Amino acid sequence: MALLMGVSATAGAQQSSLRDASAQAQQEQAALQEKIDAADDETRELLTRLRDASREASRLERYNDELARRNEAQQALIEKRREAIDQLSVTREALPGQLRDMVSQLRTLIKADLPFLREERLARVESLDAMLDDSEMSAGDKLDRVLSAWRTELDYGREMDAWQGPLVGDDERQVDYLRVGRMGLYYATPDGRAGGVWRADAQEWQPLEGDALEELRKGLRIARDQRAPALLDLPVSVTVETQSADDANSPAENKESS
């Protein structure tokens, strides 16, 4: 009996020791697992940070590339503007002389043109001359005025106009004028019984009769919006150069003109 009790006590002590060892092992395993989990969390956090840092670095690299391209474009624009400013300075220095040349050329054009509204047109040129001497007017305003005068002259070549005024060469006679662009200048007496065409080559009036005079009266009505537009069969004021018969018979010259 005593022996059995001793063995039983020994077995109980061993079982208690095993339970303690098992509990301690479980605690150690749990602690190790916590360390592993903590290490995994830290690793995941580090990986997340690394990924975010990589993305940020890539974004910054693209942004730097974009900034570099913008800087290059801005630098090129700055260079163009600097060149434009330099050219503008040259233009400003040359503009006064160019404006005077344009006014002088306008005067030459009017004097060589058909003699319509000549006093009015030359007065406009004189006004431009006086304007160029005005130190208080800006160069831009002067340029606008000169260009406006040139546009007015150019418009004459595209217009058909009729008005009354003294006859060129005979200020005592009032006539009705008809102008067809810069190709034809005509006059008719108020009663419509006489008229003429200005011949630029001879610098004088050539009388119109018969059908030509009727065409002139028709043109005056068209210009005054008194009838619908129509073709006019009238001689022109400006001589149109044509090839002569001798030139036509010359093969070499004929080939060159074609």
Phi and psi restraints in degrees (value plus and minus 20) as a CYANA .aco file:
   2 ALA   PHI     -79.8   -39.8
   2 ALA   PSI     -57.7   -17.7
   3 LEU   PHI     -85.6   -45.6
   3 LEU   PSI     -62.9   -22.9
   4 LEU   PHI     -84.4   -44.4
   4 LEU   PSI     -59.0   -19.0
   5 MET   PHI     -86.1   -46.1
   5 MET   PSI     -56.2   -16.2
   6 GLY   PHI     -85.9   -45.9
   6 GLY   PSI     -63.1   -23.1
   7 VAL   PHI     -84.6   -44.6
   7 VAL   PSI     -59.2   -19.2
   8 SER   PHI     -85.0   -45.0
   8 SER   PSI     -61.1   -21.1
   9 ALA   PHI     -83.7   -43.7
   9 ALA   PSI     -60.5   -20.5
  10 THR   PHI     -84.1   -44.1
  10 THR   PSI     -61.7   -21.7
  11 ALA   PHI     -84.4   -44.4
  11 ALA   PSI     -59.7   -19.7
  12 GLY   PHI     -84.7   -44.7
  12 GLY   PSI     -60.2   -20.2
  13 ALA   PHI     -84.4   -44.4
  13 ALA   PSI     -58.6   -18.6
  14 GLN   PHI     -85.8   -45.8
  14 GLN   PSI     -61.5   -21.5
  15 GLN   PHI     -82.8   -42.8
  15 GLN   PSI     -60.7   -20.7
  16 SER   PHI     -83.6   -43.6
  16 SER   PSI     -59.5   -19.5
  17 SER   PHI     -86.0   -46.0
  17 SER   PSI     -56.8   -16.8
  18 LEU   PHI     -87.8   -47.8
  18 LEU   PSI     -60.5   -20.5
  19 ARG   PHI     -83.2   -43.2
  19 ARG   PSI     -60.9   -20.9
  20 ASP   PHI     -83.8   -43.8
  20 ASP   PSI     -63.0   -23.0
  21 ALA   PHI     -84.1   -44.1
  21 ALA   PSI     -59.8   -19.8
  22 SER   PHI     -85.2   -45.2
  22 SER   PSI     -62.7   -22.7
  23 ALA   PHI     -83.2   -43.2
  23 ALA   PSI     -60.9   -20.9
  24 GLN   PHI     -86.0   -46.0
  24 GLN   PSI     -58.8   -18.8
  25 ALA   PHI     -84.4   -44.4
  25 ALA   PSI     -61.4   -21.4
  26 GLN   PHI     -83.4   -43.4
  26 GLN   PSI     -60.6   -20.6
  27 GLN   PHI     -82.4   -42.4
  27 GLN   PSI     -62.7   -22.7
  28 GLU   PHI     -85.0   -45.0
  28 GLU   PSI     -59.5   -19.5
  29 GLN   PHI     -84.6   -44.6
  29 GLN   PSI     -60.7   -20.7
  30 ALA   PHI     -84.9   -44.9
  30 ALA   PSI     -61.9   -21.9
  31 ALA   PHI     -84.0   -44.0
  31 ALA   PSI     -60.3   -20.3
  32 LEU   PHI     -85.0   -45.0
  32 LEU   PSI     -60.9   -20.9
  33 GLN   PHI     -83.7   -43.7
  33 GLN   PSI     -57.9   -17.9
  34 GLU   PHI     -83.2   -43.2
  34 GLU   PSI     -60.4   -20.4
  35 LYS   PHI     -84.2   -44.2
  35 LYS   PSI     -61.5   -21.5
  36 ILE   PHI     -83.4   -43.4
  36 ILE   PSI     -64.9   -24.9
  37 ASP   PHI     -82.3   -42.3
  37 ASP   PSI     -61.7   -21.7
  38 ALA   PHI     -83.8   -43.8
  38 ALA   PSI     -60.5   -20.5
  39 ALA   PHI     -84.7   -44.7
  39 ALA   PSI     -60.1   -20.1
  40 ASP   PHI     -84.3   -44.3
  40 ASP   PSI     -62.2   -22.2
  41 ASP   PHI     -81.9   -41.9
  41 ASP   PSI     -62.6   -22.6
  42 GLU   PHI     -85.7   -45.7
  42 GLU   PSI     -60.3   -20.3
  43 THR   PHI     -83.5   -43.5
  43 THR   PSI     -64.9   -24.9
  44 ARG   PHI     -81.5   -41.5
  44 ARG   PSI     -60.1   -20.1
  45 GLU   PHI     -84.3   -44.3
  45 GLU   PSI     -62.0   -22.0
  46 LEU   PHI     -84.5   -44.5
  46 LEU   PSI     -60.7   -20.7
  47 LEU   PHI     -84.4   -44.4
  47 LEU   PSI     -59.6   -19.6
  48 THR   PHI     -83.4   -43.4
  48 THR   PSI     -63.8   -23.8
  49 ARG   PHI     -82.8   -42.8
  49 ARG   PSI     -61.1   -21.1
  50 LEU   PHI     -83.8   -43.8
  50 LEU   PSI     -62.4   -22.4
  51 ARG   PHI     -83.3   -43.3
  51 ARG   PSI     -64.9   -24.9
  52 ASP   PHI     -83.1   -43.1
  52 ASP   PSI     -60.0   -20.0
  53 ALA   PHI     -85.4   -45.4
  53 ALA   PSI     -57.8   -17.8
  54 SER   PHI     -85.4   -45.4
  54 SER   PSI     -62.5   -22.5
  55 ARG   PHI     -83.3   -43.3
  55 ARG   PSI     -62.5   -22.5
  56 GLU   PHI     -84.3   -44.3
  56 GLU   PSI     -60.0   -20.0
  57 ALA   PHI     -83.9   -43.9
  57 ALA   PSI     -61.1   -21.1
  58 SER   PHI     -85.0   -45.0
  58 SER   PSI     -60.8   -20.8
  59 ARG   PHI     -83.9   -43.9
  59 ARG   PSI     -63.8   -23.8
  60 LEU   PHI     -84.5   -44.5
  60 LEU   PSI     -55.5   -15.5
  61 GLU   PHI     -86.1   -46.1
  61 GLU   PSI     -63.7   -23.7
  62 ARG   PHI     -83.9   -43.9
  62 ARG   PSI     -59.4   -19.4
  63 TYR   PHI     -84.4   -44.4
  63 TYR   PSI     -60.8   -20.8
  64 ASN   PHI     -83.9   -43.9
  64 ASN   PSI     -59.3   -19.3
  65 ASP   PHI     -83.1   -43.1
  65 ASP   PSI     -61.7   -21.7
  66 GLU   PHI     -84.9   -44.9
  66 GLU   PSI     -62.2   -22.2
  67 LEU   PHI     -82.4   -42.4
  67 LEU   PSI     -58.6   -18.6
  68 ALA   PHI     -83.2   -43.2
  68 ALA   PSI     -63.7   -23.7
  69 ARG   PHI     -84.5   -44.5
  69 ARG   PSI     -60.8   -20.8
  70 ARG   PHI     -83.8   -43.8
  70 ARG   PSI     -60.4   -20.4
  71 ASN   PHI     -83.0   -43.0
  71 ASN   PSI     -60.2   -20.2
  72 GLU   PHI     -84.3   -44.3
  72 GLU   PSI     -63.2   -23.2
  73 ALA   PHI     -84.7   -44.7
  73 ALA   PSI     -62.6   -22.6
  74 GLN   PHI     -85.5   -45.5
  74 GLN   PSI     -57.4   -17.4
  75 GLN   PHI     -84.6   -44.6
  75 GLN   PSI     -61.9   -21.9
  76 ALA   PHI     -84.8   -44.8
  76 ALA   PSI     -59.3   -19.3
  77 LEU   PHI     -85.1   -45.1
  77 LEU   PSI     -60.2   -20.2
  78 ILE   PHI     -81.6   -41.6
  78 ILE   PSI     -61.8   -21.8
  79 GLU   PHI     -83.8   -43.8
  79 GLU   PSI     -62.3   -22.3
  80 LYS   PHI     -83.1   -43.1
  80 LYS   PSI     -62.2   -22.2
  81 ARG   PHI     -87.6   -47.6
  81 ARG   PSI     -55.5   -15.5
  82 ARG   PHI     -84.7   -44.7
  82 ARG   PSI     -62.4   -22.4
  83 GLU   PHI     -83.8   -43.8
  83 GLU   PSI     -60.3   -20.3
  84 ALA   PHI     -84.1   -44.1
  84 ALA   PSI     -59.3   -19.3
  85 ILE   PHI     -84.5   -44.5
  85 ILE   PSI     -62.2   -22.2
  86 ASP   PHI     -82.9   -42.9
  86 ASP   PSI     -62.6   -22.6
  87 GLN   PHI     -86.8   -46.8
  87 GLN   PSI     -56.1   -16.1
  88 LEU   PHI     -83.3   -43.3
  88 LEU   PSI     -58.5   -18.5
  89 SER   PHI     -82.0   -42.0
  89 SER   PSI     -61.9   -21.9
  90 VAL   PHI     -84.9   -44.9
  90 VAL   PSI     -61.6   -21.6
  91 THR   PHI     -83.6   -43.6
  91 THR   PSI     -61.9   -21.9
  92 ARG   PHI     -81.9   -41.9
  92 ARG   PSI     -57.1   -17.1
  93 GLU   PHI     -89.4   -49.4
  93 GLU   PSI     -55.4   -15.4
  94 ALA   PHI    -107.4   -67.4
  94 ALA   PSI     -37.4     2.6
  95 LEU   PHI     -79.1   -39.1
  95 LEU   PSI     -66.5   -26.5
  96 PRO   PHI     -75.5   -35.5
  96 PRO   PSI     -64.7   -24.7
  97 GLY   PHI     -85.8   -45.8
  97 GLY   PSI     -57.8   -17.8
  98 GLN   PHI     -86.7   -46.7
  98 GLN   PSI     -58.4   -18.4
  99 LEU   PHI     -83.0   -43.0
  99 LEU   PSI     -62.1   -22.1
 100 ARG   PHI     -84.9   -44.9
 100 ARG   PSI     -57.6   -17.6
 101 ASP   PHI     -83.6   -43.6
 101 ASP   PSI     -60.8   -20.8
 102 MET   PHI     -84.6   -44.6
 102 MET   PSI     -60.0   -20.0
 103 VAL   PHI     -87.4   -47.4
 103 VAL   PSI     -60.5   -20.5
 104 SER   PHI     -83.9   -43.9
 104 SER   PSI     -62.1   -22.1
 105 GLN   PHI     -85.6   -45.6
 105 GLN   PSI     -54.8   -14.8
 106 LEU   PHI     -85.2   -45.2
 106 LEU   PSI     -60.8   -20.8
 107 ARG   PHI     -82.9   -42.9
 107 ARG   PSI     -63.2   -23.2
 108 THR   PHI     -82.3   -42.3
 108 THR   PSI     -60.9   -20.9
 109 LEU   PHI     -80.9   -40.9
 109 LEU   PSI     -65.2   -25.2
 110 ILE   PHI     -84.9   -44.9
 110 ILE   PSI     -62.6   -22.6
 111 LYS   PHI     -87.5   -47.5
 111 LYS   PSI     -50.0   -10.0
 112 ALA   PHI    -109.4   -69.4
 112 ALA   PSI     -28.8    11.2
 113 ASP   PHI    -104.2   -64.2
 113 ASP   PSI     156.9   196.9
 114 LEU   PHI     -78.9   -38.9
 114 LEU   PSI     124.6   164.6
 115 PRO   PHI    -102.0   -62.0
 115 PRO   PSI      37.2    77.2
 116 PHE   PHI    -124.7   -84.7
 116 PHE   PSI     115.6   155.6
 117 LEU   PHI      28.0    68.0
 117 LEU   PSI      15.8    55.8
 118 ARG   PHI     -83.2   -43.2
 118 ARG   PSI     -63.0   -23.0
 119 GLU   PHI     -82.0   -42.0
 119 GLU   PSI     -63.6   -23.6
 120 GLU   PHI     -82.8   -42.8
 120 GLU   PSI     -63.5   -23.5
 121 ARG   PHI     -89.7   -49.7
 121 ARG   PSI     -60.6   -20.6
 122 LEU   PHI     -88.5   -48.5
 122 LEU   PSI     -53.2   -13.2
 123 ALA   PHI     -83.3   -43.3
 123 ALA   PSI     -55.1   -15.1
 124 ARG   PHI     -84.1   -44.1
 124 ARG   PSI     -59.1   -19.1
 125 VAL   PHI     -86.1   -46.1
 125 VAL   PSI     -62.7   -22.7
 126 GLU   PHI     -81.3   -41.3
 126 GLU   PSI     -56.9   -16.9
 127 SER   PHI     -83.6   -43.6
 127 SER   PSI     -57.6   -17.6
 128 LEU   PHI     -86.2   -46.2
 128 LEU   PSI     -60.1   -20.1
 129 ASP   PHI     -79.1   -39.1
 129 ASP   PSI     -65.0   -25.0
 130 ALA   PHI     -85.3   -45.3
 130 ALA   PSI     -56.9   -16.9
 131 MET   PHI     -83.7   -43.7
 131 MET   PSI     -59.6   -19.6
 132 LEU   PHI     -83.0   -43.0
 132 LEU   PSI     -43.9    -3.9
 133 ASP   PHI    -106.8   -66.8
 133 ASP   PSI     -23.1    16.9
 134 ASP   PHI    -100.4   -60.4
 134 ASP   PSI      89.8   129.8
 135 SER   PHI     -95.0   -55.0
 135 SER   PSI     -36.3     3.7
 136 GLU   PHI    -106.5   -66.5
 136 GLU   PSI     -33.0     7.0
 137 MET   PHI    -109.5   -69.5
 137 MET   PSI     118.2   158.2
 138 SER   PHI     -92.2   -52.2
 138 SER   PSI     138.6   178.6
 139 ALA   PHI     -83.8   -43.8
 139 ALA   PSI     -54.8   -14.8
 140 GLY   PHI     -84.8   -44.8
 140 GLY   PSI     -61.8   -21.8
 141 ASP   PHI     -85.8   -45.8
 141 ASP   PSI     -58.7   -18.7
 142 LYS   PHI     -83.7   -43.7
 142 LYS   PSI     -62.2   -22.2
 143 LEU   PHI     -82.7   -42.7
 143 LEU   PSI     -61.1   -21.1
 144 ASP   PHI     -81.2   -41.2
 144 ASP   PSI     -62.2   -22.2
 145 ARG   PHI     -85.1   -45.1
 145 ARG   PSI     -63.8   -23.8
 146 VAL   PHI     -85.5   -45.5
 146 VAL   PSI     -64.4   -24.4
 147 LEU   PHI     -84.7   -44.7
 147 LEU   PSI     -56.4   -16.4
 148 SER   PHI     -83.0   -43.0
 148 SER   PSI     -61.3   -21.3
 149 ALA   PHI     -83.7   -43.7
 149 ALA   PSI     -59.9   -19.9
 150 TRP   PHI     -86.3   -46.3
 150 TRP   PSI     -59.7   -19.7
 151 ARG   PHI     -83.1   -43.1
 151 ARG   PSI     -58.3   -18.3
 152 THR   PHI     -81.0   -41.0
 152 THR   PSI     -64.9   -24.9
 153 GLU   PHI     -84.2   -44.2
 153 GLU   PSI     -60.2   -20.2
 154 LEU   PHI     -86.7   -46.7
 154 LEU   PSI     -54.0   -14.0
 155 ASP   PHI     -84.3   -44.3
 155 ASP   PSI     -49.4    -9.4
 156 TYR   PHI     -77.5   -37.5
 156 TYR   PSI     -51.6   -11.6
 157 GLY   PHI     -94.5   -54.5
 157 GLY   PSI     -29.8    10.2
 158 ARG   PHI    -135.2   -95.2
 158 ARG   PSI     -13.1    26.9
 159 GLU   PHI    -135.6   -95.6
 159 GLU   PSI     136.4   176.4
 160 MET   PHI    -136.7   -96.7
 160 MET   PSI     107.1   147.1
 161 ASP   PHI    -159.5  -119.5
 161 ASP   PSI     132.0   172.0
 162 ALA   PHI    -157.5  -117.5
 162 ALA   PSI     120.3   160.3
 163 TRP   PHI    -180.3  -140.3
 163 TRP   PSI     150.6   190.6
 164 GLN   PHI    -129.0   -89.0
 164 GLN   PSI     128.0   168.0
 165 GLY   PHI    -199.8  -159.8
 165 GLY   PSI     153.2   193.2
 166 PRO   PHI     -87.8   -47.8
 166 PRO   PSI     124.5   164.5
 167 LEU   PHI     -90.4   -50.4
 167 LEU   PSI     113.4   153.4
 168 VAL   PHI     -82.0   -42.0
 168 VAL   PSI     101.7   141.7
 169 GLY   PHI      75.7   115.7
 169 GLY   PSI     -31.1     8.9
 170 ASP   PHI    -171.8  -131.8
 170 ASP   PSI      62.0   102.0
 171 ASP   PHI     -83.0   -43.0
 171 ASP   PSI     -35.7     4.3
 172 GLU   PHI    -102.3   -62.3
 172 GLU   PSI     -31.5     8.5
 173 ARG   PHI    -123.8   -83.8
 173 ARG   PSI     105.7   145.7
 174 GLN   PHI    -113.2   -73.2
 174 GLN   PSI     109.1   149.1
 175 VAL   PHI    -153.9  -113.9
 175 VAL   PSI     149.5   189.5
 176 ASP   PHI    -119.4   -79.4
 176 ASP   PSI     103.8   143.8
 177 TYR   PHI    -117.0   -77.0
 177 TYR   PSI     128.0   168.0
 178 LEU   PHI    -150.6  -110.6
 178 LEU   PSI     107.4   147.4
 179 ARG   PHI    -142.5  -102.5
 179 ARG   PSI     110.4   150.4
 180 VAL   PHI    -135.1   -95.1
 180 VAL   PSI      74.6   114.6
 181 GLY   PHI      37.1    77.1
 181 GLY   PSI    -155.0  -115.0
 182 ARG   PHI    -131.3   -91.3
 182 ARG   PSI      -4.2    35.8
 183 MET   PHI    -119.5   -79.5
 183 MET   PSI     -46.7    -6.7
 184 GLY   PHI    -164.5  -124.5
 184 GLY   PSI     111.0   151.0
 185 LEU   PHI    -147.5  -107.5
 185 LEU   PSI     105.9   145.9
 186 TYR   PHI    -155.1  -115.1
 186 TYR   PSI     140.9   180.9
 187 TYR   PHI    -158.8  -118.8
 187 TYR   PSI     134.0   174.0
 188 ALA   PHI    -158.2  -118.2
 188 ALA   PSI     123.0   163.0
 189 THR   PHI     -88.2   -48.2
 189 THR   PSI     136.9   176.9
 190 PRO   PHI     -74.8   -34.8
 190 PRO   PSI     -51.7   -11.7
 191 ASP   PHI    -104.5   -64.5
 191 ASP   PSI     -24.8    15.2
 192 GLY   PHI      55.1    95.1
 192 GLY   PSI     -11.5    28.5
 193 ARG   PHI    -108.7   -68.7
 193 ARG   PSI     -33.0     7.0
 194 ALA   PHI    -162.4  -122.4
 194 ALA   PSI     134.8   174.8
 195 GLY   PHI    -189.0  -149.0
 195 GLY   PSI     156.7   196.7
 196 GLY   PHI    -180.9  -140.9
 196 GLY   PSI     147.9   187.9
 197 VAL   PHI    -140.3  -100.3
 197 VAL   PSI     117.6   157.6
 198 TRP   PHI     -98.5   -58.5
 198 TRP   PSI     107.0   147.0
 199 ARG   PHI    -122.6   -82.6
 199 ARG   PSI      91.3   131.3
 200 ALA   PHI     -85.6   -45.6
 200 ALA   PSI     -53.8   -13.8
 201 ASP   PHI     -88.0   -48.0
 201 ASP   PSI     -56.6   -16.6
 202 ALA   PHI    -115.9   -75.9
 202 ALA   PSI     -30.1     9.9
 203 GLN   PHI      35.3    75.3
 203 GLN   PSI      27.5    67.5
 204 GLU   PHI    -177.5  -137.5
 204 GLU   PSI     149.0   189.0
 205 TRP   PHI    -106.8   -66.8
 205 TRP   PSI     119.8   159.8
 206 GLN   PHI    -132.7   -92.7
 206 GLN   PSI     106.1   146.1
 207 PRO   PHI     -82.1   -42.1
 207 PRO   PSI     127.7   167.7
 208 LEU   PHI    -132.2   -92.2
 208 LEU   PSI     120.2   160.2
 209 GLU   PHI    -159.4  -119.4
 209 GLU   PSI     144.7   184.7
 210 GLY   PHI      38.7    78.7
 210 GLY   PSI    -148.3  -108.3
 211 ASP   PHI     -82.7   -42.7
 211 ASP   PSI     -56.3   -16.3
 212 ALA   PHI     -83.3   -43.3
 212 ALA   PSI     -58.7   -18.7
 213 LEU   PHI     -87.7   -47.7
 213 LEU   PSI     -57.4   -17.4
 214 GLU   PHI     -85.7   -45.7
 214 GLU   PSI     -58.9   -18.9
 215 GLU   PHI     -83.4   -43.4
 215 GLU   PSI     -56.5   -16.5
 216 LEU   PHI     -84.4   -44.4
 216 LEU   PSI     -64.8   -24.8
 217 ARG   PHI     -83.1   -43.1
 217 ARG   PSI     -56.8   -16.8
 218 LYS   PHI     -85.4   -45.4
 218 LYS   PSI     -61.6   -21.6
 219 GLY   PHI     -82.8   -42.8
 219 GLY   PSI     -58.1   -18.1
 220 LEU   PHI     -83.3   -43.3
 220 LEU   PSI     -59.2   -19.2
 221 ARG   PHI     -88.4   -48.4
 221 ARG   PSI     -56.3   -16.3
 222 ILE   PHI     -85.2   -45.2
 222 ILE   PSI     -65.6   -25.6
 223 ALA   PHI     -83.8   -43.8
 223 ALA   PSI     -47.5    -7.5
 224 ARG   PHI    -113.1   -73.1
 224 ARG   PSI      -9.9    30.1
 225 ASP   PHI      40.0    80.0
 225 ASP   PSI      13.5    53.5
 226 GLN   PHI    -118.1   -78.1
 226 GLN   PSI     -23.6    16.4
 227 ARG   PHI    -179.0  -139.0
 227 ARG   PSI     145.7   185.7
 228 ALA   PHI     -90.1   -50.1
 228 ALA   PSI     130.6   170.6
 229 PRO   PHI     -78.3   -38.3
 229 PRO   PSI     126.7   166.7
 230 ALA   PHI    -177.3  -137.3
 230 ALA   PSI     143.2   183.2
 231 LEU   PHI     -90.8   -50.8
 231 LEU   PSI     123.2   163.2
 232 LEU   PHI    -135.3   -95.3
 232 LEU   PSI     112.8   152.8
 233 ASP   PHI    -122.4   -82.4
 233 ASP   PSI      65.6   105.6
 234 LEU   PHI    -150.4  -110.4
 234 LEU   PSI     127.8   167.8
 235 PRO   PHI     -88.4   -48.4
 235 PRO   PSI     128.9   168.9
 236 VAL   PHI    -111.8   -71.8
 236 VAL   PSI     140.3   180.3
 237 SER   PHI    -105.3   -65.3
 237 SER   PSI     -47.2    -7.2
 238 VAL   PHI    -117.4   -77.4
 238 VAL   PSI     110.2   150.2
 239 THR   PHI     -90.9   -50.9
 239 THR   PSI     109.3   149.3
 240 VAL   PHI    -120.2   -80.2
 240 VAL   PSI      98.5   138.5
 241 GLU   PHI     -94.3   -54.3
 241 GLU   PSI     111.9   151.9
 242 THR   PHI    -142.4  -102.4
 242 THR   PSI     141.9   181.9
 243 GLN   PHI     -94.8   -54.8
 243 GLN   PSI     112.5   152.5
 244 SER   PHI     -94.7   -54.7
 244 SER   PSI     146.3   186.3
 245 ALA   PHI     -84.0   -44.0
 245 ALA   PSI     -58.7   -18.7
 246 ASP   PHI     -83.0   -43.0
 246 ASP   PSI     -61.4   -21.4
 247 ASP   PHI     -85.2   -45.2
 247 ASP   PSI     -57.6   -17.6
 248 ALA   PHI     -85.2   -45.2
 248 ALA   PSI     -51.5   -11.5
 249 ASN   PHI    -103.5   -63.5
 249 ASN   PSI     -24.4    15.6
 250 SER   PHI    -116.9   -76.9
 250 SER   PSI      90.4   130.4
 251 PRO   PHI     -79.6   -39.6
 251 PRO   PSI     -61.3   -21.3
 252 ALA   PHI     -86.0   -46.0
 252 ALA   PSI     -67.6   -27.6
 253 GLU   PHI     -89.1   -49.1
 253 GLU   PSI     -56.2   -16.2
 254 ASN   PHI     -84.1   -44.1
 254 ASN   PSI     -59.7   -19.7
 255 LYS   PHI     -84.7   -44.7
 255 LYS   PSI     -60.3   -20.3
 256 GLU   PHI     -85.6   -45.6
 256 GLU   PSI     -61.1   -21.1
 257 SER   PHI     -89.8   -49.8
 257 SER   PSI     -48.5    -8.5
